[in-house]
Amino acid sequence: MGDLLSRLRFNAGTGHIWLDEHRMLLLHTRALAELRKELLDSLGVNRARGLLIRMGFASGQRDGELAVKERLNGMPCDKAFMLGPQLHSIEGAVQVEMLQMELDLKTKHFYGEFIWTNSWECEAHVADFGYGDDPQCWQQIGYASGYTSAFVGRLIVFKETECRSMGDSHCRIIGQAAEGWHDDEYIDYFRPQRIGERLIDFNIGLEHLRAVQPRRDYDNKLVGVSPGFRAAFELLKRAAPSAITVLLLGETGVGKEVFARWLHDNGPRSGGPFIAVNCAAIPADLIEAELFGVEKGAYTGAHMARAGRFERAHNGTLFLDEAGDLPLATQVKLLRVLQTGEIERLGAEAPIKLNVRIVAATNVDLQAAMTAGKFRSDLFYRLNTFPITIPPLRERTADIAPLVQRFVEKYCDLYGKKLRGLTDRAMRDVLGQPWPGNIRELENAIERAVLLAPEGGAIEAAHLWSSGAPSTTEQQLDASGQVATPRDGTLDGLCDQVLGQHIDMASFEQRLMQIAMQRSKGNLSQAARLLGITRPQLAYRLKKEGLPAS
């Protein structure tokens, strides 16, 4: 029981209670009793019973996942199963005593009899309605059924044969495979569609809910619901039908190329080519040849004529990514192209007329670059005809959940996996991250998690991070049920951990730099920002330690 209690964690600072990966709530039983009473009064016995059973079933399934994980980690099967009754007790629902149990996971056989005492649901029902002729532990029956079904891997249904609400000395439950009851009317309470059917029958305003839900303005590539995204997307839609030059601004990884592709696909040139070029990735002495093309013999090694990116983008769109890194000499020629609509291959004697839409993007502050003399002002004003700023992910947290859903679906399809999405804790961690690499970093984390998550399971926090989940200061319960001393999440606490593991400073520093480079996908500038040092400082330390700089 003590180890199980250690899985229950409290974070008063953030308002979270966690049972392993799932968020919990500490509620007054009287509040739940009032809800139960209202359901009975408004829906009637049968409908309220079905809703409460399904509610308990869902809760039991979540706890069942924890027990399955422990079994897969080596805990004996019978011991792992009893985690459910223990959890039911810890959660304050009821005290459980096992009378008899038959469990065979190979054949998926289950039969069990249990005694319940101190049932909160019995107490609530008797207080509100008095004693009656039918058992009333509906939510708890749902819990036991959901838990056991998750553990065994087939639908196991419990029935209550004795109940304190009927005047019995205790509650007694029996569980077995659903088909073993030969009672379709009772089994119907456990079927997922029953809730949907009753809600539809009751007409509780689903159409109204749909009407007030925020609409997501995106197609199959663009995802976002935040005000910042919607503002940028509205500008994108206005620019799409025209031939105006668009300048996309934003940090690395915010999705500038995805925006550019959407602009192309939804504009008058959608039937033409979309050519993307990363200006920062091409050496300065080759950038002009890549953009404008070369004639045979233009320079040593030019053995044949070759079209540049501008020509390949004729009647389509040319996307100049990282345009702020273009050399000054190339900026002059690009300005002429924008002014005349003509390019000249290197070594050519005549210009070539082209019909190309230019979309540029940069994460560089072009105003500062102009002041420093690294970017031409006349080119800036040409490119800046229709600027669109895409906000970083940390400023559009409302977009994280739909992006996560999109990426989970994408990589489940790619790798042929079926997953239930993220656990509550994993989603909390994702929402709490600053994501300096923005959408690109988020997508990489989700792809990794999809690969690591077990088939048919859920993505847990540990699957997301290559170096462990983000740390939080949380409190646990000890074996006596008392809140234990919080774990030290301060810098001093981290130092104590390092010293306690006898890690020398050189090894720690080396590993820290390696992790920063991994998280930044080899981007020196980004890794330096993560470490709180300059790019030259990081480059020097990597070279000194003999570590790769990319």
Secondary structure, 3 states (H helix, E strand, C coil): CHHHHHCEEEECCCCEEEECCEEECCCCHHHHHHHHHHHHHHHCHHHHHHHHHHHHHHHHHHHHHHHHHHHHCCCCHHHHHCHHHHHHHHCCCCEEEEEEEEEECCCCEEEEEEEEECCHHHHHHHHHHCCCCCCCCHHHHHHHHHHHHHHHCCCEEEEEEECHHHCCCCEEEEEEEHHHHCCHHHHHHHCCHHHHHHHHHHCCCHHHHHHHCCCCCCCCCCCCCCHHHHHHHHHHHHHCCCCCCEEEECCCCCCHHHHHHHHHHCCCCCCCCEEEEEHHHCCCCCHHHHHHCECCCCCCCCCCCECCHHHHCCCCEEEEECHHHCCHHHHHHHHHHHHHCEECCECCCCCEECCCEEEEEECCCHHHHHHCCCCCHHHHHHHCCEEEECCCHHHCHHHHHHHHHHHHHHHHHHHCCCCCCECHHHHHHHHHCCCCCHHHHHHHHHHHHHHHCCCCCCECHHHHCCCCCCCCCCEEECCCCCECCCCCCCHHHHHHHHHHCCCCHHHHHHHHHHHHHHHCCCCHHHHHHHHCCCHHHHHHHHHHHCCCCC
